[in-house]
Amino acid sequence: MTEGTVSLPWLVIRQDDNGNRYRVGRYATRAEAQKIADSLDDRGHKQLYWVERIGHSNGNGNGDGGIRN
């Protein structure tokens, strides 16, 4: 990371009831991302929200997990 750049390695992901995944936002810390995911989840919609670190836990080998922007 160079001076003037910000690292935002944590993603909040939403999966709708059709199985489509969307990136909700990027955050500097896991705690910040989890707070957003929890607040969205508390709204009671059918969507599923979770936190991932960029480049981890997607299972398809390319680091994006099939996520749409």
TORPA-4810 file (N, C-alpha, C, O; in nm, 3 decimals):
<nodes>
NODE_1_0.086_-0.118_0.000_0.000_0.000_0.000_0.090_0.123_0.000_0.184_0.132_0.078_M
NODE_2_0.060_0.215_-0.085_0.138_0.338_-0.093_0.065_0.451_-0.024_-0.055_0.442_0.005_T
NODE_3_0.137_0.556_0.002_0.077_0.673_0.063_-0.036_0.727_-0.026_-0.018_0.741_-0.147_E
NODE_4_-0.150_0.756_0.035_-0.263_0.808_-0.040_-0.359_0.701_-0.090_-0.461_0.734_-0.150_G
NODE_5_-0.328_0.574_-0.065_-0.421_0.467_-0.103_-0.481_0.405_0.022_-0.421_0.407_0.129_T
NODE_6_-0.599_0.350_0.006_-0.669_0.289_0.118_-0.697_0.144_0.082_-0.742_0.114_-0.028_V
NODE_7_-0.671_0.056_0.175_-0.701_-0.085_0.154_-0.839_-0.117_0.212_-0.866_-0.091_0.329_S
NODE_8_-0.924_-0.172_0.128_-1.060_-0.210_0.171_-1.080_-0.358_0.139_-1.150_-0.393_0.043_L
NODE_9_-1.019_-0.446_0.218_-1.020_-0.587_0.184_-1.145_-0.665_0.224_-1.158_-0.782_0.188_P
NODE_10_-1.236_-0.604_0.296_-1.355_-0.675_0.344_-1.479_-0.636_0.264_-1.508_-0.518_0.246_W
NODE_11_-1.551_-0.737_0.218_-1.672_-0.718_0.138_-1.795_-0.758_0.217_-1.791_-0.852_0.296_L
NODE_12_-1.904_-0.686_0.195_-2.035_-0.733_0.238_-2.104_-0.781_0.111_-2.114_-0.708_0.012_V
NODE_13_-2.151_-0.905_0.114_-2.215_-0.969_0.000_-2.362_-0.995_0.033_-2.396_-1.032_0.145_I
NODE_14_-2.448_-0.974_-0.067_-2.590_-1.005_-0.053_-2.626_-1.111_-0.155_-2.588_-1.103_-0.272_R
NODE_15_-2.699_-1.211_-0.110_-2.753_-1.311_-0.201_-2.904_-1.302_-0.195_-2.964_-1.312_-0.088_Q
NODE_16_-2.967_-1.283_-0.313_-3.113_-1.271_-0.316_-3.178_-1.409_-0.320_-3.109_-1.511_-0.325_D
NODE_17_-3.310_-1.412_-0.319_-3.381_-1.538_-0.314_-3.373_-1.617_-0.446_-3.422_-1.729_-0.452_D
NODE_18_-3.313_-1.560_-0.549_-3.290_-1.632_-0.675_-3.147_-1.685_-0.684_-3.109_-1.745_-0.784_N
NODE_19_-3.066_-1.662_-0.579_-2.929_-1.710_-0.576_-2.828_-1.615_-0.637_-2.709_-1.650_-0.644_G
NODE_20_-2.869_-1.498_-0.680_-2.777_-1.398_-0.736_-2.703_-1.328_-0.624_-2.761_-1.293_-0.521_N
NODE_21_-2.573_-1.308_-0.643_-2.489_-1.244_-0.542_-2.446_-1.106_-0.589_-2.414_-1.085_-0.706_R
NODE_22_-2.446_-1.012_-0.496_-2.410_-0.873_-0.525_-2.319_-0.820_-0.416_-2.338_-0.850_-0.298_Y
NODE_23_-2.220_-0.741_-0.456_-2.134_-0.675_-0.359_-2.207_-0.551_-0.310_-2.245_-0.465_-0.389_R
NODE_24_-2.226_-0.542_-0.179_-2.294_-0.428_-0.118_-2.194_-0.317_-0.091_-2.225_-0.199_-0.111_V
NODE_25_-2.075_-0.352_-0.044_-1.975_-0.252_-0.013_-1.842_-0.314_0.025_-1.833_-0.434_0.049_G
NODE_26_-1.738_-0.229_0.029_-1.604_-0.270_0.070_-1.566_-0.189_0.193_-1.597_-0.071_0.204_R
NODE_27_-1.497_-0.255_0.286_-1.466_-0.193_0.415_-1.324_-0.225_0.459_-1.265_-0.325_0.416_Y
NODE_28_-1.269_-0.140_0.543_-1.131_-0.153_0.589_-1.115_-0.264_0.692_-1.011_-0.330_0.696_A
NODE_29_-1.217_-0.284_0.776_-1.205_-0.385_0.881_-1.321_-0.483_0.876_-1.430_-0.451_0.829_T
NODE_30_-1.295_-0.601_0.927_-1.400_-0.703_0.935_-1.513_-0.653_1.025_-1.630_-0.673_0.994_R
NODE_31_-1.479_-0.589_1.134_-1.581_-0.540_1.229_-1.675_-0.441_1.161_-1.796_-0.446_1.181_A
NODE_32_-1.619_-0.350_1.082_-1.701_-0.252_1.012_-1.794_-0.320_0.912_-1.913_-0.288_0.904_E
NODE_33_-1.739_-0.416_0.836_-1.820_-0.489_0.738_-1.929_-0.570_0.808_-2.043_-0.574_0.762_A
NODE_34_-1.895_-0.633_0.919_-1.993_-0.715_0.991_-2.106_-0.628_1.047_-2.221_-0.671_1.048_Q
NODE_35_-2.073_-0.509_1.093_-2.175_-0.418_1.146_-2.276_-0.383_1.036_-2.396_-0.379_1.062_K
NODE_36_-2.228_-0.357_0.915_-2.317_-0.326_0.802_-2.401_-0.448_0.766_-2.522_-0.437_0.747_I
NODE_37_-2.337_-0.564_0.757_-2.409_-0.686_0.723_-2.518_-0.716_0.826_-2.630_-0.753_0.790_A
NODE_38_-2.486_-0.700_0.953_-2.585_-0.723_1.059_-2.701_-0.625_1.050_-2.817_-0.664_1.067_D
NODE_39_-2.672_-0.499_1.023_-2.780_-0.400_1.016_-2.871_-0.428_0.896_-2.992_-0.408_0.906_S
NODE_40_-2.815_-0.472_0.785_-2.897_-0.507_0.669_-2.978_-0.633_0.696_-3.095_-0.641_0.658_L
NODE_41_-2.916_-0.730_0.760_-2.984_-0.855_0.792_-3.100_-0.832_0.888_-3.202_-0.901_0.880_D
NODE_42_-3.086_-0.737_0.979_-3.190_-0.707_1.079_-3.316_-0.647_1.017_-3.419_-0.638_1.084_D
NODE_43_-3.309_-0.607_0.892_-3.427_-0.549_0.826_-3.533_-0.654_0.794_-3.648_-0.619_0.763_R
NODE_44_-3.496_-0.781_0.800_-3.593_-0.887_0.785_-3.629_-0.927_0.643_-3.728_-0.997_0.622_G
NODE_45_-3.549_-0.885_0.545_-3.574_-0.925_0.407_-3.531_-1.070_0.387_-3.465_-1.127_0.473_H
NODE_46_-3.568_-1.128_0.275_-3.531_-1.266_0.245_-3.385_-1.280_0.204_-3.333_-1.392_0.199_K
NODE_47_-3.318_-1.170_0.172_-3.180_-1.177_0.129_-3.089_-1.222_0.243_-3.118_-1.202_0.361_Q
NODE_48_-2.979_-1.283_0.203_-2.877_-1.329_0.295_-2.756_-1.236_0.281_-2.714_-1.207_0.169_L
NODE_49_-2.701_-1.190_0.392_-2.584_-1.102_0.392_-2.470_-1.169_0.467_-2.492_-1.232_0.570_Y
NODE_50_-2.347_-1.156_0.414_-2.231_-1.207_0.485_-2.108_-1.126_0.449_-2.110_-1.043_0.359_W
NODE_51_-2.000_-1.152_0.524_-1.874_-1.080_0.509_-1.769_-1.176_0.454_-1.759_-1.291_0.499_V
NODE_52_-1.692_-1.129_0.356_-1.580_-1.206_0.300_-1.460_-1.115_0.287_-1.473_-0.994_0.269_E
NODE_53_-1.343_-1.175_0.298_-1.219_-1.103_0.268_-1.191_-1.122_0.119_-1.207_-1.232_0.067_R
NODE_54_-1.150_-1.018_0.052_-1.122_-1.026_-0.092_-1.018_-1.135_-0.116_-0.916_-1.142_-0.048_I
NODE_55_-1.048_-1.219_-0.215_-0.957_-1.326_-0.251_-0.970_-1.452_-0.168_-0.888_-1.543_-0.181_G
NODE_56_-1.071_-1.459_-0.081_-1.090_-1.576_0.005_-1.233_-1.626_-0.002_-1.325_-1.549_-0.028_H
NODE_57_-1.250_-1.755_0.020_-1.378_-1.822_0.047_-1.483_-1.814_-0.061_-1.601_-1.797_-0.030_S
NODE_58_-1.444_-1.825_-0.189_-1.549_-1.824_-0.290_-1.563_-1.956_-0.362_-1.669_-1.986_-0.415_N
NODE_59_-1.457_-2.035_-0.366_-1.466_-2.167_-0.422_-1.457_-2.176_-0.574_-1.455_-2.287_-0.627_G
NODE_60_-1.450_-2.064_-0.648_-1.443_-2.075_-0.794_-1.304_-2.046_-0.848_-1.282_-2.053_-0.969_N
NODE_61_-1.210_-2.013_-0.761_-1.073_-1.998_-0.803_-1.032_-1.863_-0.858_-0.914_-1.841_-0.883_G
NODE_62_-1.127_-1.770_-0.877_-1.085_-1.642_-0.934_-1.101_-1.524_-0.839_-1.075_-1.410_-0.878_N
NODE_63_-1.143_-1.548_-0.715_-1.144_-1.441_-0.616_-1.266_-1.354_-0.614_-1.274_-1.264_-0.530_G
NODE_64_-1.364_-1.376_-0.703_-1.482_-1.288_-0.700_-1.610_-1.362_-0.663_-1.712_-1.298_-0.637_D
NODE_65_-1.609_-1.493_-0.660_-1.724_-1.570_-0.617_-1.847_-1.552_-0.705_-1.958_-1.580_-0.660_G
NODE_66_-1.829_-1.507_-0.827_-1.944_-1.486_-0.914_-2.028_-1.366_-0.873_-2.147_-1.360_-0.904_G
NODE_67_-1.967_-1.273_-0.804_-2.039_-1.158_-0.749_-2.057_-1.051_-0.856_-1.965_-1.019_-0.932_I
NODE_68_-2.176_-0.997_-0.858_-2.206_-0.886_-0.949_-2.189_-0.755_-0.874_-2.210_-0.750_-0.753_R
NODE_69_-2.151_-0.651_-0.944_-2.135_-0.519_-0.881_-2.265_-0.446_-0.873_-2.270_-0.334_-0.823_N
</nodes>
